[in-house]
Amino acid sequence: MPRTYQAPKLTLEGARVALDAAEARALAVGVPMDIAIVDDGGHLFAFIRMDGAKLSSIDIAINKAHCAAIRRQPTGPVMQDGHENLRVSLGLAIGSGARQTPLRGGLPLTVNDQTVGAIGVSNGSEDQDTDVARAGVEALAAACATDKKT
């Protein structure tokens, strides 16, 4: 008998849920953002550049999403013993050809405790970027929880 396994995966509908929520949060914060959604392999799935968002932040948003997806963890500096380790953070960035980033603002998207993709946000401060990304993560989680109840 053949085995079957159906892992959760990111859909366009799910990406739109995360994008819409992130965009709404960016509007509330008052900072136009570049917002990227990638699949679990770090490949671009959906993207928006809000009016007024910097062109230079496009690649950064995509890179943050890519990094969060392939590492299965939020982007940011490498922490050791409660302190940022700049040497390791920069080493990862250089060693990966800038595909790893010590900048905050990239968060994994999970469904049923499995990473299905990630969201990356850029154009504000790192706190603003993370806040906007978190809105996308929370919206997708809420949408998935609602789907389970029906």
GIVEN-V28221 format. One record per residue. N is the residue number from 1. SS is DSSP state (hx for helix, st for strand, lp for the rest). PHI is phi in radians with two decimals (* if undefined). D_LAST is the distance of its C-alpha to the last C-alpha in whole Angstrom. Layout:
n=<N,N>
ss=<SS,SS>
phi=<PHI,PHI>
d_last=<D_LAST,D_LAST>
//
This chain:
n=<1,2,3,4,5,6,7,8,9,10,11,12,13,14,15,16,17,18,19,20,21,22,23,24,25,26,27,28,29,30,31,32,33,34,35,36,37,38,39,40,41,42,43,44,45,46,47,48,49,50,51,52,53,54,55,56,57,58,59,60,61,62,63,64,65,66,67,68,69,70,71,72,73,74,75,76,77,78,79,80,81,82,83,84,85,86,87,88,89,90,91,92,93,94,95,96,97,98,99,100,101,102,103,104,105,106,107,108,109,110,111,112,113,114,115,116,117,118,119,120,121,122,123,124,125,126,127,128,129,130,131,132,133,134,135,136,137,138,139,140,141,142,143,144,145,146,147,148,149,150>
ss=<lp,lp,lp,lp,lp,lp,lp,lp,lp,lp,lp,hx,hx,hx,hx,hx,hx,hx,hx,hx,hx,hx,hx,hx,hx,hx,hx,hx,hx,lp,lp,lp,lp,st,st,st,st,st,st,lp,lp,lp,lp,st,st,st,st,st,st,lp,lp,lp,lp,lp,hx,hx,hx,hx,hx,hx,hx,hx,hx,hx,hx,hx,hx,hx,hx,hx,hx,lp,lp,lp,lp,lp,lp,lp,st,st,lp,lp,st,st,lp,hx,hx,hx,hx,hx,hx,hx,hx,hx,hx,lp,lp,lp,lp,lp,lp,lp,lp,lp,lp,st,st,st,st,st,st,lp,lp,st,st,st,st,st,st,st,st,st,lp,lp,lp,hx,hx,hx,hx,hx,hx,hx,hx,hx,hx,hx,hx,hx,hx,hx,hx,hx,hx,hx,hx,hx,hx,hx,hx,lp>
phi=<*,-1.23,-1.43,-2.19,-2.60,-2.14,-1.31,-1.12,-2.45,-1.31,-2.03,-1.08,-1.06,-1.12,-1.08,-1.15,-1.03,-1.14,-1.07,-1.07,-1.18,-1.13,-1.09,-1.08,-1.17,-1.06,-1.10,-1.14,-1.29,1.51,-2.20,-1.20,-2.19,-1.68,-2.24,-2.06,-2.07,-2.12,-1.40,-1.17,-1.64,1.52,-1.55,-0.99,-2.00,-2.71,-2.70,-2.37,-2.07,-1.21,-0.94,1.63,-1.25,-1.19,-1.10,-1.19,-1.58,-1.04,-1.10,-1.17,-1.07,-1.11,-1.12,-1.07,-1.11,-0.99,-1.08,-1.11,-1.23,-1.35,-1.61,1.04,-2.75,-1.07,-1.34,2.61,-1.17,-1.25,-1.84,-2.42,0.96,1.36,-2.24,-1.20,-1.80,-1.08,-1.07,-1.19,-1.04,-1.21,-1.07,-1.09,-1.10,-1.21,-1.13,-1.71,1.14,1.22,-1.51,-1.90,-2.35,-1.51,-1.48,-1.39,2.24,-2.06,-2.34,-1.17,-1.83,-2.15,-2.34,0.92,1.10,-2.07,-1.25,-1.90,2.94,-2.78,-2.12,-2.25,-2.28,-2.62,2.44,-1.84,-1.24,-1.07,-1.14,-1.14,-1.03,-1.16,-1.05,-1.18,-1.07,-1.05,-1.06,-1.17,-1.07,-1.14,-1.15,-1.14,-1.07,-1.14,-1.13,-1.19,-1.15,-1.15,-1.08,-1.18,-1.37,-1.63>
d_last=<31,29,27,23,22,19,19,17,19,19,18,20,17,17,20,20,18,20,23,22,22,25,27,26,27,30,31,31,33,35,36,35,34,33,30,29,26,27,25,26,29,30,31,30,27,27,29,30,34,34,37,39,38,41,41,42,39,37,38,38,34,33,35,34,30,32,33,30,28,31,32,29,30,30,34,37,40,40,41,43,44,43,45,44,46,47,49,46,44,46,47,43,43,47,46,43,45,43,39,39,39,40,38,35,32,30,27,25,21,19,16,16,19,21,23,21,24,25,26,30,31,35,38,37,39,37,35,34,33,31,29,28,27,25,23,22,21,19,17,16,15,13,11,10,9,7,6,6,4,0>
//
